[in-house]
Amino acid sequence: MSDALDVILRLLAVLAVFLVLPLVVGQTEHKVMAHMQGRLGPMYAGGFHGWAQLVADGVKFAQKEDVVPADADRKVFQLAPAVALLPYLLVLAAIPLGPNGLVGQTIDAGLFFVLAVMGVGVLGSLMAGWASANKFSLLGGLRTAAQLMSYELPMLLAAASVAMAAGTLSLPGIVEAYQWWWTPWQLIGAVVFFTAGLAELQRPPFDMPVADSEIIFGAYTEYTGLRFALFLLAEYAGIVVLCGLTTVLFLGGWHGPWPDSLGWLWTLVKTGLLAFVVIWLRVTYPRMREDQLQRFAWTFLIPLALAQIALTGVVKVVTS
């Protein structure tokens, strides 16, 4: 009975994080972009600094009409938002927040698990683009698939470098094996992993598949109401997952100047700082062209990731 209660409490905690943190990142993005670009946005919802604007947006989405195109594949069209969102919920369950088992579920091959499940998210975009009976949606879905397949390889190679260094595929095991001098040594891999993750989330400057100047809103053009909101929520949940994984793999997770009992707070601080970097990049760099996207992955990120693996092999041999 106690084991079942423990599982239920862990699942509820993961669900609470999944529902709260993406909304916090979304609200932060609104405010950070407004300050960086000198724009005055909604300031009245909820009173202080418009803190409830994101809640108001959610209510607005819930009130909008749920429209399904007449020629669409109805079942696939309706299922696509869930397929795009749920993988991030599963990944969050495997990311350790702190020491002493502070994780939704410990998985021996956790690194393989999270990378494999994150790759499933592309099916949501493909399903949305194909089922919408819209040529712009189909083109956006195909561009999304091409982009995600291109950037999956450098992401995997960068993660493999950390697994080599730690000698384990377990995410808590990688954090426990972390040494302070890993950060400069694995810096190249961290940059490759983080950049490839941004491309997989279709975040600027890698947002060509949803570029309004090209194909309206890509695979999601025909979506309205809550289903459209689920795709947006998937994007912000992906930011939380990417920043959390980068923290665990390359920044030492819960390791920091505070006692282990506060390790969860240190993990959240690192994740929050990386989320700020994601927002910062959005307002800093212009969008890449489609050919530039592919060239950047195959001619720049992949060679860097291979160089990081070679460096990791050399360091492991020397230190052993």
Disulfide bonds with the S-S distance in Angstrom:
none
